[in-house]
Amino acid sequence: MRIEALGNEFGRVDGNIGPQTRQAIGIWQAENGLPQTTYLTRQQLAFLVIQTIR
């Protein structure tokens, strides 16, 4: 998962967007000065992809 690639560990990845995933999204949003909705917009997803390209 891309958020984990940025150092946010939140347990076993099962492919479901559950409470731990939402929490990680909210943390990432806060770290990037974005509203902490815990839901990604298309623009935020694009930004996240750019941040994690290696």
Secondary structure as the mmCIF struct_conf table of DSSP 4:
data_model
#
loop_
_struct_conf.conf_type_id
_struct_conf.id
_struct_conf.beg_label_comp_id
_struct_conf.beg_label_asym_id
_struct_conf.beg_label_seq_id
_struct_conf.end_label_comp_id
_struct_conf.end_label_asym_id
_struct_conf.end_label_seq_id
HELX_RH_AL_P HELX_RH_AL_P1 ARG A 2 ALA A 5
TURN_TY1_P TURN_TY1_P1 LEU A 6 GLY A 7
BEND BEND1 GLY A 11 GLY A 11
BEND BEND2 GLY A 15 GLY A 15
HELX_RH_AL_P HELX_RH_AL_P2 PRO A 19 GLU A 31
TURN_TY1_P TURN_TY1_P2 ASN A 32 GLY A 33
BEND BEND3 THR A 38 TYR A 39
HELX_RH_AL_P HELX_RH_AL_P3 ARG A 42 THR A 52
#
